[in-house]
Amino acid sequence: MKSIKFNKTICGVDFLLNILDNTTWSVEELTSEVQKADFFQIAFIEEGTGFIELESSKLEVVSGSAIFISMNQTYRWIVDPKCFKARILVFQEDFLNEFFADKLFSYRLNFYYQPSKPSFLKLDDDFFIECMKMLKEISQELILPKNDSSHVIRALLYYLLMKINREYAEFYGLKESISIDNTAYEFRRMLEDNIQKCQRVEEYAEMMNISRVSLNNAVKKQFGLTAIDLIKRRLLEEVKELLIHTTLTIGEISDKLSFSEPNHLARFFKRYESMTPSEFRVAYENGSL
């Protein structure tokens, strides 16, 4: 697996943000192997056929669509280099936290770390054109920065992300409004950081210094799922990722994810996938999933 780190020097910008296109990377490099990046991405597909393998899911590449890749997610592009054209907005978490003075900003967006809906959105033609225009404006500010460029970029980026968040929520029937109560978003952040070691609601409630009931109510109100539902879904995704992208044995995965024994991992996995972890790994490798 290839680990990619954001590098301002290589990107040639002074911000922890950039917009990549076919002139800044080759499709062969993009599709070379499974990758994991320390930044968030939104790929705006102008032309193309193929797929992206995003953790355990496979999403079709569709012209006029957006694909959302969360920080530290594993992914691999499987596309035809001759007809793939895209612009990819990339930014580090610190950029959003500092730029918008909100350490939970990325966790407020429905399309990142989404537990139940695809990391994909087909945009209508007019909105896709609008997005491409905004990306072009941001690129110009990055390439030839002026004294007020940071303000222009902040305004454009905020509008772009909020508008996409609204479109995504409407399309998938999610709660559109962003709550002023940070509890659910803080839980979402802590879940990403601690899923391998903490899998009980009580553990997260204790870390957040609130009651289990208060945590569950806040999560249910914002995401429509209970806290334990989110934990189980995220844990299942973590198991799948290790089965697909590592050669760890079932016993080693069990230890890594703090199961008391491999049989408990196998029962947990079969309850949700109707197959054992070993059967899932073989099926994925055979392309039968």
C-alpha positions as CSV (number, residue, x, y, z in Angstrom):
1,M,0.0,0.0,0.0
2,K,1.3,3.4,-0.9
3,S,1.0,6.1,1.7
4,I,0.7,9.7,0.4
5,K,1.4,12.7,2.5
6,F,0.5,16.3,1.5
7,N,3.6,18.2,0.6
8,K,3.3,22.0,0.0
9,T,6.7,22.1,-1.7
10,I,5.7,19.5,-4.3
11,C,2.3,20.9,-4.8
12,G,3.8,24.4,-5.2
13,V,1.3,26.2,-3.0
14,D,1.4,27.9,0.4
15,F,-1.8,26.4,1.7
16,L,-2.7,22.9,2.9
17,L,-5.0,22.7,0.0
18,N,-4.6,22.2,-3.8
19,I,-6.5,21.3,-6.9
20,L,-5.0,18.5,-9.0
21,D,-5.8,17.7,-12.6
22,N,-4.4,15.7,-15.5
23,T,-1.6,18.2,-15.9
24,T,-0.3,17.6,-12.3
25,W,-0.4,13.8,-12.2
26,S,-0.5,10.9,-14.6
27,V,-3.3,8.4,-14.6
28,E,-0.8,5.6,-14.6
29,E,0.6,7.0,-11.3
30,L,-2.9,7.5,-9.9
31,T,-3.9,3.8,-10.6
32,S,-0.6,2.2,-9.7
33,E,-1.6,0.6,-6.4
34,V,-3.8,0.8,-3.3
35,Q,-3.2,4.2,-1.7
36,K,-3.9,5.9,1.6
37,A,-3.6,9.7,1.9
38,D,-3.3,12.0,5.0
39,F,-5.7,14.4,3.4
40,F,-9.4,14.7,2.3
41,Q,-10.3,14.5,-1.4
42,I,-13.2,15.3,-3.7
43,A,-12.8,14.0,-7.2
44,F,-14.9,15.8,-9.8
45,I,-15.1,13.4,-12.8
46,E,-15.2,15.2,-16.1
47,E,-14.8,12.2,-18.3
48,G,-14.1,8.5,-17.6
49,T,-15.0,4.9,-17.3
50,G,-14.1,2.4,-14.7
51,F,-14.2,2.2,-10.9
52,I,-12.7,3.3,-7.7
53,E,-12.2,0.7,-4.9
54,L,-12.8,2.7,-1.8
55,E,-12.2,0.6,1.3
56,S,-14.5,-2.4,0.9
57,S,-16.8,-0.8,-1.7
58,K,-16.5,-0.3,-5.4
59,L,-17.9,2.9,-7.0
60,E,-18.5,3.4,-10.7
61,V,-16.7,6.3,-12.3
62,V,-19.4,8.5,-13.9
63,S,-18.9,11.7,-15.9
64,G,-20.4,14.7,-14.0
65,S,-20.1,13.1,-10.6
66,A,-18.2,13.7,-7.4
67,I,-16.4,11.0,-5.4
68,F,-15.5,11.6,-1.7
69,I,-12.4,10.1,-0.2
70,S,-11.9,10.7,3.6
71,M,-8.6,11.1,5.2
72,N,-6.8,7.7,5.7
73,Q,-9.2,5.7,3.7
74,T,-7.7,3.1,1.4
75,Y,-8.6,3.4,-2.3
76,R,-7.5,2.4,-5.7
77,W,-8.5,3.8,-9.1
78,I,-9.3,1.3,-11.9
79,V,-9.9,3.5,-14.9
80,D,-9.1,3.7,-18.6
81,P,-6.1,6.2,-18.8
82,K,-7.1,7.2,-22.4
83,C,-10.5,8.7,-21.3
84,F,-10.1,9.7,-17.7
85,K,-10.2,13.4,-16.9
86,A,-10.9,14.8,-13.4
87,R,-10.2,17.6,-11.0
88,I,-9.4,16.6,-7.5
89,L,-9.7,19.0,-4.6
90,V,-7.4,17.9,-1.8
91,F,-6.9,19.5,1.6
92,Q,-5.6,18.5,5.0
93,E,-7.8,18.4,8.1
94,D,-5.7,21.1,9.7
95,F,-6.5,23.4,6.8
96,L,-10.2,23.2,7.5
97,N,-9.8,23.4,11.3
98,E,-7.7,26.5,11.0
99,F,-9.3,28.1,8.0
100,F,-12.8,27.9,9.5
101,A,-11.8,27.9,13.2
102,D,-13.6,24.7,13.7
103,K,-11.8,21.5,14.7
104,L,-14.8,19.4,13.8
105,F,-15.6,20.9,10.4
106,S,-14.8,17.8,8.3
107,Y,-17.0,15.7,10.6
108,R,-20.0,17.9,10.0
109,L,-20.0,17.1,6.3
110,N,-22.3,14.2,5.4
111,F,-20.2,12.9,2.6
112,Y,-17.1,12.2,4.7
113,Y,-16.9,9.1,7.0
114,Q,-20.4,8.2,5.9
115,P,-21.5,5.0,7.6
116,S,-24.5,4.0,5.4
117,K,-24.5,5.9,2.1
118,P,-22.1,5.7,-0.9
119,S,-19.2,8.2,-1.1
120,F,-20.6,9.2,-4.5
121,L,-22.9,11.9,-5.9
122,K,-24.1,12.5,-9.4
123,L,-24.3,16.2,-9.9
124,D,-26.8,17.9,-12.2
125,D,-25.1,19.6,-15.2
126,D,-25.6,23.2,-14.1
127,F,-24.2,22.5,-10.6
128,F,-21.2,20.5,-12.0
129,I,-20.3,23.4,-14.2
130,E,-20.6,25.7,-11.2
131,C,-18.3,23.5,-9.2
132,M,-15.7,23.5,-12.0
133,K,-15.8,27.3,-12.2
134,M,-15.2,27.6,-8.4
135,L,-12.3,25.1,-8.6
136,K,-10.8,27.2,-11.4
137,E,-11.1,30.3,-9.3
138,I,-9.5,28.6,-6.3
139,S,-6.7,27.4,-8.5
140,Q,-6.0,30.9,-9.8
141,E,-5.8,32.2,-6.2
142,L,-3.4,29.4,-5.3
143,I,-1.1,29.9,-8.3
144,L,-1.0,33.7,-8.2
145,P,-1.9,34.6,-4.5
146,K,-2.7,38.2,-3.6
147,N,-3.0,39.8,-0.1
148,D,-6.7,38.8,0.1
149,S,-6.4,35.4,-1.5
150,S,-7.0,33.5,1.8
151,H,-10.3,35.3,2.2
152,V,-11.4,34.5,-1.4
153,I,-10.4,30.9,-1.0
154,R,-12.2,30.6,2.3
155,A,-15.4,32.0,0.8
156,L,-15.3,29.8,-2.3
157,L,-14.4,26.7,-0.4
158,Y,-17.0,27.1,2.3
159,Y,-19.7,27.7,-0.3
160,L,-18.6,24.7,-2.4
161,L,-18.5,22.3,0.5
162,M,-21.8,23.5,2.0
163,K,-23.6,23.3,-1.3
164,I,-22.3,19.8,-2.0
165,N,-23.3,18.8,1.6
166,R,-26.8,20.1,0.9
167,E,-27.0,18.2,-2.4
168,Y,-25.7,15.0,-0.9
169,A,-28.1,15.2,2.1
170,E,-31.1,15.8,-0.2
171,F,-30.2,13.0,-2.6
172,Y,-29.7,10.4,0.1
173,G,-32.4,11.6,2.5
174,L,-30.1,12.6,5.3
175,K,-30.4,15.4,7.8
176,E,-29.2,18.5,6.0
177,S,-28.9,21.0,8.9
178,I,-25.7,21.2,10.8
179,S,-26.3,21.1,14.6
180,I,-24.8,23.6,16.9
181,D,-24.4,20.8,19.4
182,N,-20.9,19.3,18.8
183,T,-21.6,16.0,20.7
184,A,-22.4,13.9,17.7
185,Y,-19.6,15.3,15.6
186,E,-17.1,14.8,18.4
187,F,-18.2,11.2,18.7
188,R,-17.7,10.8,15.0
189,R,-14.1,12.1,15.3
190,M,-13.3,9.9,18.3
191,L,-14.7,6.9,16.5
192,E,-12.2,7.3,13.7
193,D,-9.4,7.7,16.1
194,N,-10.2,4.9,18.5
195,I,-12.3,2.2,16.7
196,Q,-9.5,-0.4,17.0
197,K,-9.4,-0.2,20.7
198,C,-12.8,1.1,21.9
199,Q,-16.1,-0.6,20.8
200,R,-18.5,0.2,23.6
201,V,-20.7,3.2,23.9
202,E,-19.6,3.6,27.6
203,E,-16.0,4.0,26.6
204,Y,-16.8,7.0,24.3
205,A,-19.2,8.5,26.8
206,E,-16.5,8.4,29.4
207,M,-13.9,9.9,27.1
208,M,-16.3,12.7,26.3
209,N,-17.4,13.2,29.9
210,I,-21.1,12.8,29.3
211,S,-23.7,10.1,30.1
212,R,-24.3,7.2,27.7
213,V,-27.9,8.3,27.3
214,S,-26.9,11.9,26.4
215,L,-24.4,10.6,23.8
216,N,-26.9,8.2,22.3
217,N,-29.6,10.9,22.1
218,A,-27.3,13.4,20.4
219,V,-26.0,10.8,17.8
220,K,-29.5,9.5,17.1
221,K,-30.8,13.1,16.6
222,Q,-28.1,14.1,14.2
223,F,-27.4,10.9,12.2
224,G,-30.6,8.8,12.6
225,L,-28.6,5.9,14.0
226,T,-27.7,4.9,17.6
227,A,-24.2,5.2,18.9
228,I,-23.8,1.4,19.0
229,D,-25.1,1.2,15.4
230,L,-22.3,3.6,14.3
231,I,-19.7,1.7,16.3
232,K,-20.7,-1.7,14.8
233,R,-20.8,-0.3,11.2
234,R,-17.4,1.3,11.6
235,L,-15.9,-1.8,13.2
236,L,-17.3,-4.0,10.4
237,E,-15.7,-1.6,7.8
238,E,-12.4,-1.8,9.7
239,V,-12.5,-5.6,9.6
240,K,-13.2,-5.6,5.9
241,E,-10.3,-3.2,5.2
242,L,-7.9,-5.5,7.0
243,L,-9.2,-8.5,5.2
244,I,-8.9,-6.9,1.8
245,H,-5.7,-4.8,2.1
246,T,-3.5,-6.8,4.5
247,T,-2.3,-10.4,4.8
248,L,-3.0,-10.5,8.5
249,T,-4.5,-13.8,9.7
250,I,-8.0,-13.8,11.3
251,G,-6.3,-14.3,14.7
252,E,-4.0,-11.3,14.1
253,I,-7.0,-9.1,13.0
254,S,-8.9,-10.2,16.1
255,D,-6.0,-9.1,18.3
256,K,-5.6,-5.8,16.4
257,L,-9.2,-5.0,16.8
258,S,-9.4,-6.0,20.5
259,F,-11.7,-9.0,20.1
260,S,-11.2,-11.4,23.0
261,E,-10.7,-14.3,20.6
262,P,-11.0,-15.0,16.8
263,N,-14.3,-16.9,17.2
264,H,-15.9,-13.7,18.5
265,L,-14.7,-11.8,15.5
266,A,-16.0,-14.5,13.2
267,R,-19.5,-14.5,14.8
268,F,-19.6,-10.7,14.7
269,F,-18.7,-10.6,11.0
270,K,-21.0,-13.4,10.0
271,R,-23.9,-11.7,11.8
272,Y,-23.7,-8.8,9.4
273,E,-22.2,-10.3,6.2
274,S,-23.7,-13.9,6.3
275,M,-20.2,-15.3,5.7
276,T,-17.1,-15.9,7.7
277,P,-14.1,-13.5,7.4
278,S,-12.1,-16.2,5.5
279,E,-15.0,-16.7,3.1
280,F,-15.2,-12.9,2.5
281,R,-11.5,-12.6,1.8
282,V,-11.6,-15.5,-0.7
283,A,-14.8,-14.0,-2.4
284,Y,-13.2,-10.6,-2.7
285,E,-10.0,-12.0,-4.2
286,N,-12.0,-14.0,-6.7
287,G,-14.0,-11.0,-7.6
288,S,-17.3,-12.6,-6.7
289,L,-18.5,-9.9,-4.2
